[in-house]
Amino acid sequence: MIDVGDATKLFDEMPMRNLYSWVAILTLYVGRGLFEEALLLYQELLIEDFGLEFFVFPVVLKIFSGLGGEGLGRQKVFDRMPERYRVSWNSVVTACAADGMVYEALFLEKMSDESTPNLVSWCAVIGGFSQNGYDEEAILTMSRMQAACFELNAQTLASVLPACASLKTIERGKQVHAYAIKSGYESDVHIGAAIVDMYAKCGNITHASMASNRISNPNLVSQNAMLAAYALCGRGEEGIAFFRRMLLDGFKPDGVTFLSVLSSCVHAGSVQRQREFFNLMGYCNVEHVKTLHVYGRPP
């Protein structure tokens, strides 16, 4: 771990500093929770009169958020942005969202007068919400994106489907699925796996199986999604049969695969097959530790 004191000493002794070195030290301070010190450093940066670029502002927003003055801080940062044209503005929005600063990203997007959000910034905000557990916000932002006449792309669908799964909102999930069919994304292996997972978590194994069958080039990830669906819905025998088909089709199971099939064995009440698959793990060079913790060693 980098020592803050050593890093500060190195920074102070630098004969020439650029914006990248300033952002590096600010990021270190923020990461250690030293927001007041980071603010003083940021004020020094302003005195140096560097021309601030878009990549500086996400860390500055974190400073003000960490100090508790989010609203005022955001407005100050907003006012200091030199050129709010589309490319730089959306770069800030995207950087904030990618860094988990989704509310800051939304604030910037709403405050934008000189530019309008583009597809990249919409996707970044939706992805930021979904990845950070703001599932309702992800779905609402997708609706706003559609209302602004933007087409949903694969990245957006891949972000929204897990949000629907987490909230178990099958009706909204079906709407997203219908859009995927209409746009030709349903057969995509990543989108297809997300659709399978969404239906499984909503308790609809029939639709999950139908979505799995429509994936054009299934891989281990999509197969694991369907196997996990059987386990999640308590369909033990079907899960075991699906696992055997995976082996026949040449898929090499990994730890995720075995967790799901062992779960299916529990639902099926089959100790014998649990022992069989447990022994198979060694043959496939898969560690036993995680499954032992969940299921215990078969008798």
Summary of the structure (lengths in Angstrom):
residues: 299
radius of gyration: 24.4
end to end distance: 44.5
largest distance: 72.8
contacts: 939
relative contact order: 0.05
helix: 73%
strand: 0%
